[in-house]
Amino acid sequence: MHGDSVESLSVEPPRLLLSINESSSSWEQLQKHRCFGVNILRANHRSLADQFAGRGGLYGEDRYRGGRWTTLSSDGAAILEDALAGADCIVEEILSRHGHAIVIGRVRAILLHADGQPLLYWQGAYRQIVHAQSEQQA
């Protein structure tokens, strides 16, 4: 969802806050299905991230090409099988303002894989986390 964002709203009860542009194709699907998936991507998922951002000319269901997808509940959203983490959420409330919607989602299932580096996008480019070597004292 290009230009959209997600963040934690609360741990107990588990809720995520999604901000979505009401002119995006994802908005139409969200209203129809009343659920959404959040995937924390690995560093090797750049091409998939680009597809979902609209780079490469793929839209709608075609954006899912190249990934192995699953659901965590019988009527759940698509979760990337090898994501670092995935959350299946059901829409609890929607607030519409200024062409965007703020969506509160109840987390109903989580997928966790603790190994690997996350895909980071900051200031217009993909980045990596670099751990500084600690200085050795003589």
N, C-alpha and C positions, 0 to 999 in steps of 0.2 A: 504494500500500500504506500505508494510514493507520497512523501511529505507527511506521513502519518507517524504517530508515536505511540509507545506503550510504556507503562511504568507500574510499579507496585502501588496499590492503594492501601491495602492492609494485609497483614499476615494472618490475623485471627479476627474475623473469618477471612479466608484467602480470597482476595479480590484483586483484579487488575483493572487499570484505567487505560482505555484506548481512545485516542483522538484520531478521527478519520474525516477526510474531505468528503462532503456529500456529493461531489461531482465524480468521484472515483467509481469504477466498476465494482470495487469491493463493498462499497456502501449498499448498493442494490442487493448484493448477495447476503450481506449481514442482515438487512431488513427481512429478507425472504426466509433465511434459515435460523436466525436468532442465536447463532453461536459463532465463535471464532477461535482460531488457533494462533498461538504465539510460539515461534521457534527461535531459539538462541543458536545461531549458526556457527559452524566451525570455520577456521581460516580457509579451508579448501572449498568452501561453498560460495566463492566470489561470483562465479557465473550464474548460479541460481539467484543470488541476491540481485545481480544486475537484471535478470529476467523480470523479477518482481518489481523492480524500480522502473520498468518500461524500456530499458536499454535492450536493443536487439530486435525490437519489433514484435515481440510476442505479447499477446493480451489474453485476458480471460483464462480459460482452462489450459491454454497452451503454455502459460507461465510455469506450470507444474512439471514440464518435461525435464528429464535429466535427474530427477530425484526419486527416491523410494519413499512412498507415502503410506501412512497408516492412520487409523483412528483409534482413540483411546476409550471411546464409548460408542454405543450402537448408533447414535445419531450425531456423532461428534464431527468436529472440523478436522481438516487434514493436518497431520503432524509429520514432520520429516523424521524418518526412522533413525537416521544417524546424527541428528541434531545434538548439540551439547545438552540442551534441555528443550522440552516442549510442554505447553500447557493448553489443555482443552477447556474453553470457557463458554458458559451460557450467558446470554445477555440478561442482565438484571434490571438495568435502567439506561435510558438514553436521554441526554440533554442536547438540544439543537441550538447552536448559536453561530451567527456570522458565516454560514456556509460550511460549518464543520459540526460534527457531533462528538460529544463526550459520552463514551460508552463504559458503563461499569459492568464488568464481567465476573461472574462467580466461577472460580477455578473448580472444575469437577474431576479432573484427572491430570497427572503429571508424568512425563517421561524424563528420566535423568541418565546422562552419561557423563561422568565427571572427568574423563580423560580428554586431552586435546586443548588446542588454543582457540579462543573465540575469534570470530570475524568482527573486526572493529572498523567503523567508518567515521572519520572525523575530519572536519574542514575540507570536505570534497575529495577525500582519498581514503583508500583502505590502509590501515595501520596495523602494526604488530606490537605486542607487549614485549619489551626487552628488559630483562633483569640485569641490573648492574652487578658486576663482580665485586664482592667485598674486598677491601684492601687487606693484604696480608701484613701483619706486623712482624718485624724482624726481631 
